[in-house]
C-alpha cells in the first residue's frame, strides 16, 4: 500500500493498494483496477487503519508474519 498526492477528485485519498504480485504488464491495464472508498478496504483489512493518516509518499508492505513495515515508495516506470 502506498499514498500518492491526491488527484483532482476530492474523493481520492491518494491511497493505492496492491497484492504485491502484479506484473508491470498487469498494472499498465486500467481495466484491472477499481476505485473503492478507503473505509471499504479497511473493513476488509483493519490492519491498514493505523497507517491511513500517513502523508503522501508513504509506502508499506507486509512482512512474512503479516505485520506492515515501511517500504520505499514505488517508482513510475513511465516517468
Protein Blocks (a to p, Z undefined) as FASTA:
>chain_A
ZZddddfblklgoiacdehlacfklmmpmklpccddfklmmmmmmmlmmmmmpcehiacd
ddfkopacdddddddfkZZ
